[in-house]
Amino acid sequence: MAKRPVEDGEDEGATSKRSRNNSSLRPVSRAIAPSVSLPDQIDVDAAIQLRKTEILSLHRAINQGRKSTNTRAWQLLPRSLRRRAASHNLLRIPSRLREKARAELRASNTTAKSRSEMRRKAPERTLLGFVRRRNALTHRAARPDRRWLETHLWHAKRFRMSQDKKAQDGGAGTFGFSLAESPHQKSFRASDNQCLGKTKIHDASYTTIFHLSSTSSLKHPELATKRLQLLLHLAGAAHGWEDQWTLGTHICLTTLLQRPTGERASRAQCLYLAPLAPIRILWANRCKQQHSCYIFVHPAGEHEVQTLLSQALTAVNNETNHSSKHVTCLHQRWDVPVNIHIKKLSNAPAPTIAAGTTHTRRGKAHSINTVDSSSLEGFNIFEVQDTARSSLGNVLEPAEPSTRAEGASLRYYRHIIHERFSSYLEPVDTYRVMCFSVQDPRISFPPRAAAKESSEKYVPIKKLDELKREDVDTAKFFSYKKLPSFSKGELDRRRSKTPPGEKFLPTKADDRVPVIVIVNPHSASSLWDYTLLVPRGWGLPFWQSLMFGERRLAIGQQQLRQLHLSKGMLSFPHDWVSSRAYAKLEQRAAQERYHAWALRPPAKRVNYDRPDTYNAHPFGGMEVWYEAMNNAANAKLDSKLILMTPVLSTSWPRLLRALQKEPVCATRIRFVTLWQRRAFEAGVAIDPLPPVLSTLQQSFVPIQLVASSRGVFEIGATLHLPASLDDSRSWRLALKATKREKLQARSIIDTLECGPVTPHIGAVTTGNYSLTAGRGKAIGSISLSTWLELEKREEMLIAEAGPRQWGKCKQYERPLSHLLLVRNPHGGRVRIASASLLNT
C-alpha cells in the first residue's frame, strides 16, 4: 500500500488520526544488534518487586472470591462435616472458619454463645439436668413395643430409626424394637460404592434366643443328648439334631419346617414340608448328665418356634407317660426319666443399660442386684463382613487362656485371622465356633493395626487337623453375667497417668471378657464372614471399637435387605411367603400402600380401572397369593412332568393320586424347595397318607429374577408364564439377535411386551435396581408346577439350540434361562426376566 502524499498546508511530520491509530496497534519489530549482549543472571527478587502490587491484588481477589458473602462458613466444609445448626453455633465450626462465621453472625441478629456461657446458663448442663435426661432415656428404652438395643444411642445419631414421626413419642417400632433403618447419607450410589471396599458391620442383637436343656441320671448321661435331639427333630428342625452337631464345634444354619399335627405328629408324613423360618442351632458343652443347646431365630418367627417347641415337648412327654412303641429316627429309652426345660432368653437389655447408664454413681459399677438378672441372660450379636480379616484382629486383644480348649480356640482363631493361612481354609471349617477370653476393648481404644507376628506364635499347618478336632468350651461364655467393673472415666484417669510413649497395659483387676467368634470363610450360602457374640452389657464398648476407623460401615435394615438381594438370598420375613410373619407384614403393607394412594389427588394418581393397568390387587396383600394358587391349580399340566422330579419310586403313586383330585382352596400357602423335597422323601414313605391338597399345584418355590432386557421390578409385581413354548422361543430369539438384526428384534420385543398375558402364578416380594449387576433384580415366588413347566421348556430349548459355538456368541450375553414375564402393579408393559431357583 502506497504512502499518502502530504498535501499543502499540512505538516509533513504530523500524521493523521487514522495513521496514528494504526501505528499504535501495529507491533514494531526491532532487531537485536550483535553488539548488544543479554545478562548472564536475572535477579528474581527485583523482578518480583516490580510486580508486587499486581501479585498482591491477584491474591486479594482470589481470597475475596473464596470468602464472598454468597458462601457461608458452613458451606465451605466438606459434606461429611456439615451440620444443620453449624451456621448458628460457632462451636460447631472449625477454628479456621470461626472468624468468617463470627462476622456473618455479627451482620445478623443471632448472638453466638461461648462454651462457658452455655455451661453456665443452660439448665440441662447441671447435674440435675443430667439425671433428668438419663431418667427420660431410661423410661423411653423401657417401652415394650419400642425396645432399645445397647447400640441404640450410637445408631440414633447416624440413622433413621424405625419410628413414625407423625405419631406421638415415635410410634411403633419394627419387630418390637427401635432399629436403624437407613443412614442419613443421601447418595445411594455413593453408599453402594462405599460398601464394596469397606468392612460392613450389622448389629443383630434383636435376635430371639431359646435355651433348651435336658438333665438325665448319672448312669445314663447320653440320654440327655438323645432326648434333645428328638425334641429338635419333632419341633421341625431340618438339621442340627444329628450327632455331628452335638459336639458344639460348629453352628448349624437350617430351616424350621411345618410339622404335621394330629395323632401322627411324631412322624414326617407330609410329602412337602413348608419352611417357616430360618434358624441357627448351637450346642453348648455337655456337663456330666446335663446338655443344652441354643436356637437363634428372627423375632418375627418367635411365635412359630415357641409353638412348635411346645408341641414337640408335649409329644415327648406323652411318649414318656404312655410308653408307646412308636419308632423314631433316634433310639430312645423311655424307662429312664429325662427332664427337659425350654426357656426364652430376653433379647432386649435392661433399660438402664440401653440408655447408657451402666453405673449407679461415679466410680462404682453396677452390681447384679441393681439390674434384673433376666436382662443379663442374652448377649449381643454382631455380624461382620470383612474381606481383609483386619477388623476383629485389631479389636480383639486375646487374654492368656486358662483351659486347654480355650487355648486351642485361640490358636485356631489366629490361623483364621492371619492372612497367610486363608488358602488353607476348607469347606469343613464353615461356621466354625471359637470361644476365648479377650481384654476390655476400652483399654486398647482406639484400636491400632495389628503388627505382623512372627511365625513362631503360630502352630504349624500340620497340626491344623488336631486343632479342628479339639472341643470348644462355651460354658464360660454362657455363664458370664458381669457388667464392666470400671467406668470409662476411671480408665481415662489411669491412661492419663501413663508415661508418654508407653502403651496403656491392662492389670489383673481389669475384666477378661469371654467372646464367641463364628467364622464363615467366603461361603456362598452366607452373607457374612464373621459372627461375634458378646455378653450382655459389653455391646457398646465392642461396637465402638469395631466402628473406629475410616473403612467401617454400619448396615441398617434397608441396606441389609439390599445386600441380601444382590447376593441372591431370602430375607426373612419379607421373602418367606409361607410364614405367619409375612402374612401380617404384607397385610399391613397393603393398607399403607392404599392409604398413600388415596391421599393423592385423582388427577395425580394411577387409575387402576383402565384396561392397560388392570390389576385385581394393585396394592398387594395375601389375596394375590391365593389367586395365584388358584390359577396354578386350574392350569392344565402334563402328567409327564412327574417323571422329571427326582422322587422315590414309593412316592409316585401318591403324586399321581394327588394330581387326579380336584383342587381345594388352601387357607395356608405351602412354600417348599426342590432340595427339601429330596431330603425328606426318605422319611415320608413309612406310612403313606394320601395328601389332601394337590401338592404340586398348590406349592410355591422361591426364585431370583434378573432382567434380561429393560425394566426394574417393584414389590408386588405379578409373574406370568409365557403362553406357549413358541412365545418362549420368540423371546429368546429376539434377545439373542445380533447388531444387524437389532431394529427387527426391537420391534418384535415391543410387540411381545404389549401383548396379552396369562393369569399370574406368583409375585415379587423384593425388587430393586442392582448397581453391582447393572440391571434390575428381584426375589419372588412362583408355583411349583410352573417351575416344573419352565424346566421342561428349558430342556427342549437347549436341545433345539445345539452345542455352544464360542466364535459366534456375544462377549456379554443376556440371562435367558427360565424366562418369565413380570408386570408391575401400576400396569404398563410387561418385562422379561430370567429365573433361577433359590434355597431356603
N, C-alpha and C positions, 0 to 999 in steps of 0.2 A: 504494500500500500504506500503510495507516494505521499510525501510530506506536503501539507497545505502551505501554499505561498503566503508570505506576510504582506498584508495589504497596507495601503498608505495610511499613515497616522497611527499605526499600531506598533507598539514596542516589540522590537524583534526578540528581546529577552523574555518578554512576558508570554505566557501560554494561556490558552483558553481554558474554560472550566471543564470542558469535555476532555481535553488532553491532560489536565491535571488529575482528574479522577481516574483516568485510565493508567496514568503513570503510577498512581498510588496503589492500584490493585495489581499491577504487573510486577512480578518479582524481579529483582535485579540480581543477576549472577556476576559475581566477582571472582576472578581467578586469583589464586594464591601465587605470589611471586616465589621463585625458587630461593630467593634470599631470606624470606620470612620462615622461621622455624617454630614448631609447636613446643609448648612447655613439656618438660620431662615428667613433672609431677603436678597433681591437682590438689589443692587444699580443700578437703571436704567440708571442714568447719566453716571456712569462708563462704563456700558455695551455699551451704545450708543457712548461714546467717543472712545471706542476701534474700532468701526465700522464706525467712522465718515467719513473717506476717501471713503469707499465703498458707503455709502449713498449719499454723495455729487456727486460722479461720476455717480451714477444712475440717480439722478435728472438732472444733466447736460446733460446726454444722452437723457432723455425724452424731455427736452426743445429744444435741438438741432434737434431732430426728428420732433417736432411740428413746429418749426420755420425754417425748412430747406429751402434751396433755390428753391426746387421744388414747393413749395406752396407760392404764393404771398400773400400779406397782404389782398387784397380784397377778395381772395378766402377763407379766414378764417371767413368771415362774413356769417351770415345766408342768405338764398336765398332771403328773403324779403328785405334785406338791400343792396344787391349788385347793383352797378350801372356800366354802361359801361365805364364812364370816371373816375371811382374811382382809377384806377391804375396810373393815371397821375395827379391827383389832390389830394394833401394831405388834403385839407379842406373837402373832401367828405368821409374821413375815420375817424372812431372814434379815440379819443386821445390815447387810449391804444395800438393802432396799428400804430401810426404815426412814431415811431422810426424805426420800421421794414420797413415801406414804404419809409421813407427818405433814409435808407441805400440802398434799391432797386433802388430808383431814382438816388442816387449818383453813383451807378455802371453803370447806363445807361447814355444816352446823354440828358435826359429830366431834365430841371431845374424847380423845384417847386416854385410857387409864393406864397407869403404871402397874407393875406387878405388886408392889406394896399396897397401893390403893385398892386393888382387887381383893387382896387378902384381908385388909382392914375393914372394908365396907361390905363385902359380900357376906351375908349371913350363913351361906352354906359352907363357907370355909372354916367355920368353927368346929369344935369337937361335937357340939350338939347337932350341928347340921350333918356331920359325917355319920353319926349314929342314926339320925333320922333317914338319911339316904339308904343306909345299909338295911334298916328295917323295912323300908319300902321295897327294896330289891328282893329281900327275903320273902316278903309277902307275895310279890309277883311270881317268884320262882316256885311257890308252893301251889299254884293253881293246878287242879287235876288234869284239865284238858290242854294246858299250855306249859308243860313242864320244861325245865331248862336243863341243858347238859352242862358239864363242867367248863366247857369252852364257849358258853353262850355269850358272855360279855366280849370275848375276843371276836366272835363272828358278827355280833350286832353292830360293831363299828365299821365293818367292811362288807357286809352282805345285806340283802333284803331278806328279812326273816319271814317265816310263813305265818303272816298275820294280815288281817283285813283292816286297813286304815280307817274305813268308814265306821266300823264297829267301835264301841267304847272299850278302852283298855285292850286293844289289839285283836279282838275277835278270836275265832277258834284257830287252833294250830293244825299241824299235819301229823296224823297218826298219834295224836295226843302230846306232841312235842312242838316246841317253837324251834324250827330247824332253819338252817341257812338255805335259801332257795337259789338266788343268783347274786353275783357280785355287783358292786356299784360301777364297775368299768362299763363304758357304753359300747366300745368297739367289739363286736362279736368275732370278726375275722382276726383282729389282733390278739384277742384272747385265745382263739383256736390255734394261732401260730405259736403263741407262748406255751401252750400245752405240749407242743412237740418236743421241746428241749428242756423242760423243767420237771422237777420232781413233784408229782401230784399226790396230795395227801387229803384224805377224807375221814371225817370223824363219824364213825358208825356206832357210837356208843348207845344209840337208841335201840339197838337190837335187843329183843327179848330172849332171856336165857331160862331154861328149865333144868333143874338139878334132879337127876334120878339116882337113887341109892338103894342098895339091897344088902341085907345082912343075913347070913346063914350060920349054921352051927360050926364049931371048931373042927368037928370030924369031917364035914363036907364043905370046905370053903369054896370049892369050884362051883357049887350050886348058885352062889350069889351072882356069878358072871353069867351062867346059863339062863337064870330067870330074867336078868336084864336083857339078854339077847332076845329071848322070846317076847318080852314086853315091847321092844322096839319093832320086832317083826309084825306083831299083831297091831301095833299102832299105825303101821303103814309106811315105815321107812324102807325105801327101796334097797339101800345098802347101809352099812355102818353097824349091823348086828353080826357080821361074820367074825370068825376068830381072828382074822388078821388085823382087825381094827381095835380089838380089846387090849392090845399092848400099850396103846396111848402114844406111840411114836409118830403117828400121822393123824391128821384130822380128815374126816370123810365129808365131802361135799356131795349131797344126794338130794333126793326129792321125797316129799311126803305124799303118799298115794291114798286115794279114797278107798277105804276098805268096805267090803260088803257087810251089811247088817242083818240081823235076824238070828235064826238058830245056827246057821253055818258060818258065823262071823269069824270063827277061828281058822278058816282056810280061805285061800285066794280062789274064788270060784267065778270071777268075772273075767271075760276074755280080754277086755281092755280096762286097765285101771287108770282113772283120771288123776293126774297130778294136781295137788292143791297148793303147795308152797315149796320153795327151796329151803333146805335146812342144812346145818352143819353139825356133826356129831363128834365130840371129843371125849375120849375115855380118860378118866383120871387114874392115878396109881391105885393099885389094889393094896389094902391094908388088912392083913390077916383074913378074917372071914367077911370083910366088907369091900364092896366095889361100887363105883359110881361113874356116871357119865353126864355130860352137859350137852344140851340141844340148843343151838342158836337159830333163831328164826326172826324174820322181819316182823315188826309189831302189827302189821296188817294181817298176818297169818297166825297171830297168837291164839285167837279163839279156836281155830280149827285144830291146832296142835294140842291145845288143852283138852278139847273134846275127845279127840282120838286117843290120847293117853289115858283119859278116864275110862273110855270104853275098853281099852286093852287091859287096864288094871282090873276092871270088873270081870272080864273073861278069864284072866289068870286066877282070880280069887274063886270063881265058880269051878274051875278045873280042880283047884286045891280042895274045895269043900266036898265036891261030889265024886272026886276020884274017877272021872270018866276015862275011857280008853281011846280018846282021840289021838291020832297020830300027828305029830307036829314035825316041823323041819329040824328042830333041836331036841335031842333026847333030854327028858326031864324025869326027876324023881319027885313024885307028888307026896310021898310019905314023909319027907323031911320039910319042916316049915321054913319058909323064907319070907322075911319082912321086906316089903318094897314101899318106898316113900317117894312121892313126886312133889316138888316144891318149885314154885316160880320165884326167881330172884328179882329184886327190884332193879329195873333198868333205868331208873332216874336217881340221881344223887340227892342227898339231903338239901333242902332249900338254902341252908347256911353255906354249904359247900358250893352250890351253883351260883350264889350271889357273891362269892369271893371272900367270905368270912370264914377262914379256916382256923382262926384263933379267937379265944374268948376275950383276951385282953393282951395288951402289948407285952411280948416276952414270954407268954405262956401258951403252949399249944393246946388244941382240943384234946380231950380225953374221950374214950369210948362212951362214957356215961353221958356226956353232953350231947352226943349225936345218936340218933336211933340206929341200933345195930343192924336192922334190916336194910338200911340205906347203904351200908358198907359191904353188903354181900356181893353186889355186882362189881363190874370192872369196866374200864374204858377200852374201846376197840378202835384202833387207828389203822386205816388201810393206806399203804404206801406203795406207789408205783415209781420205782427208781431204777432206771437203766444203768446208772453208773455205780450203784451199790455204795454210795458215799453217805447218804443221809443217816442211816442207822449206825454206820461205823463211826461217824463223828459225834453223834448224840449219846449213844450208849457207852458208858465207861464201865466195863465189867469189873466186879469186885473179885476178891480171892474166893475160889469155890470152896465150899465146906463139905461136899459129898463127892463121891466118885461119879455119880450120874450127872451132877451139875458141872463137873469138870469136863466130862465127855461132851455135853451140850455146848459148852463154851468153846472147846476146840473145834467142834463141827461148825459152830457159828462163824468162827474166824476163817475157816475154809470157804464158807459160803460167801462171806462179805468180801474177802480178798479177791481181787480181780484176776490174779494169776490162775486160780483154780475154777474159774467159771466154765471152762470147757470140760471139766470132769463131772459136772452135774448130770445125773441120769434122770429119766422119767420116774424112776422109783423114788427119787428124792422129792417129788412133788408133794406139797402140803406137809413137809417135814416139820415136826414140833421140837422146839428147843426152849428149855427153861433154865435160867441162871439169874444171879443177882447182879445189880448194877448200882453205881453210886448215885447219889442225889444229883439230878441233872442241873440244878441251880448252882452247884459248886463249880462246874466246868462251863457255865454260861458266860459269854457266848461260845458256842461250840466252834472249835478250830478244825482245820483239815487234818485228818489223822496222818501222822508220819508213817512212811513205809517201814514196817517192822522187818527185822531180819528173818531169814528163813528158819533160824533155829527155834523160833517160837511156834512154828507150825509143825504138825505131825506129818511125817512122810505120807505120800499118796498111797503107799501100800497098806497103810493102816486105816484108810477110809472105810473099808468094809467092816472093820472092828468097831469103829465109831457108829456106823449105821445100825449095828446090832445092839448097841447099848440102850438100856431102858432110860426113859425120861421121867424124872422125879418132879411132878407138878403139884405135889401135896403142899409144898411150901408156898406156892403162889396162891392156891385156892383158900388156904387158911390164913393168909396175911390180911389183917384188919387193923391197920395202923395209919394214922394221918401223919403228915410231916412233923417231926419233933422240933424243928426250928423254923422261925418265920424268915421271910426274905430280908427283913431289916437286920436281924441278928447275923445272918450270913454276910450281908453287906458290911456290917461293922467289923466282922472278922476279916473280910477281904481288904478293908482299908488299912488294917494293921500289918498286912503282908508287905515285906520289903520290896521296893521296886525291882523289877526284873525277875523275881521269883514267882513260881507258879503257886496258885492257891490250892493247897492239898487238903483232902478230907482227913478227918480224925476218926478215932474209934467211936466217938459219940454220934457221928453222923449216921443217917439211915442207909441201910442196904436194901434196896427195893427189888423184890423178885419180879421178873417180867417173862412173858412167853412170846417168842418170835416164831411165826409160821412162814416158811419160805415157799414160793411158787416160781421156780426158775423158768421163765419165758414159756409158760404153758398157754396154749390157745384156748383152753377151756375156762380160764380165769382172767379177770381184768387187771388184777393187782399182782405185784411181785412179793410184797411182804404184808403180813398182818401182825400188828404189835398189840399185845394185851397188857394193860397197865392196871394196877389195883385202884380201887376207889379212893378218891381224894388226891391222886397224883396226876390227874389228867392235864391240868393247865401247865404245870412245870414241864412235863414231857412235850406238850403241844407247842409251847413257846420255843423250846429248843429245836424241835423239828422244823418249825416255820422260820427260823432265823436264817437269813441269807437271801440273796437275790434270785436264786434259782429254785425257789419254793413256791408252790401254787396250791392254795386251798380249793377244794372242789365242793360246790354246792349241789343241791338236788337236781337242778336243771342241767348242770354240766355233767353230773354223773349219768343222767339218762342219755345225754348226747354221746358220751363215751361208750355206753352200752350199745347204742345204735351203730356207731362206727365200727365197733368190734363184732357186731352180729350176735349180741347176747340179749336174752329176755330180761326185762326189768320188772321186778315184782313190786306192786301188783298190777302195774299198768298193762302188761302183756300177757298175763295169766288169765285167760277168759274163763276157765273153769272154777276159779276161786271165788269165794263169797266176798272177799275184799274187793275184787274187780267189779262185781255187780253193784256194790254200794258206791264205789268210786265213779262208775260210769253213769249211774242214775243221777248222782249229784252234779256231775259234769254236764249231763244233758240239760238239766234245769238251768244251769248257769249260762249255757250257750243260748237257750231260748230267751232268757231274760235280757241278755246282751243284744240279741236280735230284735226283741220287742222294743227296746229303748230307742232304737234308731228310727228316724222318720221314714214313712213308707216310700218316699222318693229316693232314699239313700240306702235301702237295704235290699237284699236279694228276694225276688218274688219267686217262691218255690212252687207256685201254681202254674208256671209256664211249662210248655211241653219239653223245652230243651233243658230245663232244670228240675224236671220232675224227680222227686225222691220221696219215698213214703215216710222215711225217718231222717230228715236232714240234720237233726240235732243229736243223733246217736241214741244211746240207750240200749238196754238189753233186748228191746224188740227187734233190733237189727239182726241179732244173732238167732233169735227164734225164727225169724223169717228166712234167714239163710239156711237154717237146719231144715225147714220145711221144703225149701227149694231143692236142697240136695237130696232129701228123701223122695221127692216126687220125680226126680230126674231118672231117666231110663239108662241103666248101666248094663254092660255086657257081663254075663257070668264068668267069662274067661278072665276077668280081672282078678279073680280069686287065685288063679294059678300063678300070678306074678308075685303074690305076697309070700314071704318066707315063713310059712306057718307049719306046724306039725301035722302029720297025717291024721292024728286023732281029732284035730280041730276043724278039718274041712267039712265034715257033716254038719257041725254046728253053724258054721258060716253059711252053708247053703240053706239051712232051715231059717236062718235069720233073714236072708235076702227074700225068701218066699213070703215072709209075713208082711202085713200091711204096716206102714209107718205110723208110729204113735208120737204125738207131740210130747216132748220131754219137758219137765219142769227144771231140769238142771243140765247144763251143757257138759258133754264129755270132752276131754281135752287130752289127747294122747300123742305119742310119737312112735315111730316105727321101731326104734331100738327098745322101747319099753315093752312093746308087744312081743318081740322076740325073746326078751329076757324073762317074761312072766308066763309064757305059754307052757313052760315045762311043769309048773305047778298048777296049771288050770285044769288039765285033763284028768285029775284024780277022781273027781266025781262030776261028770258033765251035767250041767244045768242049761237048758235052752235059754238064751238071752231074751229078755222081754222086748227090747228095742232092736231095731235094725242097726247093728253096731257100726257097720261100715258107712252107712248113710247118715248117721247122726253122731259122728265123732269129728273133732276138729284137730288139726295139726298146726303148729306154729311155723311160719316161713319168713324168710327175709326177701325183700323186694329191692331190686336195683334197676333204675330207669334205663331202658335200652335206647331211648331217644330223649326227647324233651320232657319236662314236667317235674313238679315237686308234689309229693303225695302228702295230703293233710290227714290229721286224725279223724277217723270216721269215714274215710273214703271206702267205697264198696269195691269188691273184687269180683270180676266176671270172667268166665271161661269163654274163649273163642267158640263161636257157634259150631264149627266143624274142623276137621283136620285140614281141609283146604284153606280155611281162614288162617290157621296157624302157619301153614306153608307160605301163604301170601305175605304175612308179616315178616317171616324170616327172609324171604327173597328180597323184599323191599328194603329191609335194614342192612342186608349184605351187598347192596348194589355198589358198583364201582363209581368213579367220578364221571365217567361218560354217561352213565345211566342215572345221574343224580337228579335231574329235573323230572324224569319219568317216575323215579322212585318216590320223590317228594309228592307228586300228585296222587300216587297210589296210597301213600301214608295218610294224606289229607282225607281221601275218600274213606279209608278204613276208620279213621278217628271220628268221623262224623256219622258213621253207620250205626244201626241199632245194636243193642247189646242184650245178652241173655240175662235172666234173673241172677242176682248176686248170690254167691256161695261163700262169702267171707267179708272181712272188713280189715281196715288198717287200724292198729292200736297206737303206733308211734311212727311218726314220719317227719322228715325234715330234709334240708339240702346238706349233703356231706361235703365239707370243704376238702377233706383229705382225698375223697374219691372223685370229686369234681362233677358229681351228678346226684340226682335225687335218690334217697334211700328210705326204706320203711320196713317196719316189722308188723306182721298181721297174722291172721289165722284163716284157714280155709277148711272145707270139709274133707275128710279122709278119702271119700270116694272121688272127689275132684282131683286130689293129688295122685291117686292111682291112675286116673284118666290122663293126667299130664305125663306121668311116667310112660304110659303106653304110647302116647303120641310122640314123646321124645325119642323113644326107641325106634319107632317107624321112620321118623325124620332123619335120624342119624344113619339108619340103614340106607335111605334114599340118597343121602349126600355122598356116601362112599368114603374112601380113605382121605385123609387130610393131605392137601398139596401145599407144601410150605412156600413154594415160589409164588403162588397166586393168592396168598392170604394177606390181609392187611396187617400192619405192624401192631396197631391197637384196635382189636376187634371189639364190637359191642357185645354185651352179655345177651345171649339169645336162647338160653335153655329154659324150658318150662315157662313159656310165655303166658302171661295173664294180662287182662285189661283192668285198668284202675280208673275209677271215676270219682272225682272229688265231690264233697257234699253240696257245693254250690252249683254243680252241674257243669255244662260245657263239654268240651271234647274229652274223649277217653284217651288214656295214655297207655303205652305198652311197657311192661316191666318183666324182668327175668326173676324167677322164684327159685329159692333153694331152701331145703328143709333144715330146721333148727332143732336142737335137742334141749329139753328142759333140764 
